[in-house]
């Protein structure tokens, strides 16, 4: 699972899993544009995390924007619609002209922007994925492991410690402040799950519910799994999130091996995204 905007060498989405031109796949949920819903869901999640940390965020000109410094793996801007990239570019240029903090990044959610002229480079490309409400992947039991909701600050600290041990990136280990704060636990549209084995957190995931006006969906993100039994635990993580938000389509984005693993659980490709970053 891509923990939000993890920097990496740019790579294309898996061509075997890409829907040409994007759009809702044949098995989409009636009445819900899963691509737009997935993008909005991700923006709502990023906004919740950044707002809880006291960041100055806004939704404007089909963009979500955090004008300050975002935590590791979280963008400063997300495009929310594909139809007016010129207006989005103008807004991003205005922000850039005011001066950007180091490591500013933009999630080009429909892969429609060219930010190279503004000094950005592509960090990675990925694919939006959707699981219709009526499709349920089989939950594979792992002996001795239980997926449980996180309900206390101390348990959230243990959750974040396990999350930090997953991404192979120095920005996480050198970032001393907590990224996921207890205020997030009070949001009824957010549930943190921890995979517990003998009192130790061995896997983590987050589910968040949103509605862009076309119908509610639940996003699955920040999935970190151990090498041992990882794929069986992945199925358990998806089942845990669905248990918290039953009967809703699920959305996420992935790339590489994680993309193929989610596809094996029944997730359909929806369309590409691209993350740009400054030096």
C-alpha positions, 0 to 999 in steps of 0.5 A: 500500500502506498502510504500517501505520497511516498517518493520513489522513482517514477514508474508507469502504472501496470499496463495489464491493469489500466483502464484506457482513458480512465473512467468507471470500470464495467463493474462499477457501482451504479450512481457512483463515479468511483474515480471522482469518489476515490479522488475526493475520498483521498483529499478528505483523508489528507485534509483530516490528517493535516487539519488535526495537525493544525495545517492551513488547508482549503478546497478551491479551484478544483484543488485541495491545498495545504499551504504549509508543510505537510507531514511525510507522505502527504501532499500539499495539493490534490487535483479534484477534477480533470476538466480544467487543468489550466485553472489548476496550473494557474493556482499552483503557479500563484502558490509557487510565486509566493515561495514553497516550503521544501518538499512541496508536492502535488497529487495530479489525481487524473494525470492531466498536468505538466508541472515540469515548467514550474520546477517539479519532477514526477515522483511516482505514478499509480492507479486508482482502484475500486471494489464495488459494494456487492463484491466481497473478497474472502477474509483469510484467517492468520492464526494468532492475528486479529484485526482490531479497531484502535480506540485509545491514544496509546494504541494509536501511538503503537499503530503509528510506530508499526506504520513507521517501521513499514515505509523505507524512507528516511523522512519518516524516521527523522520526523519526530512529531506524531503524524496521526493524533488522537483527535482523528479517533473522534471522527466517526468517518475514520477507523484505524485498524491494527493487526494484533499478534501476542500483544504486538501490532504487526500490521496497520490500515485506515478506513475513511468514509466520504461522499462527494455527492454521488454516494458514499464510499470508503477509502483504504490507505496506509496499509503496512504489512509484515513480510510473513503472511503479508498477503493473507493479512492484506485480505484481513485488512480489507475485510476489517475496513469493510466490517466498519463501513459495510455495503459501501464501495471501497477505493484506494490507489496502488502501484507495483506489486501492491497494485497486483495484490489488490487486483487479486482481491477483486479491486478494479483499475479506475485510472492513473494518477501522478505525484509531482514534487519539488527538490 
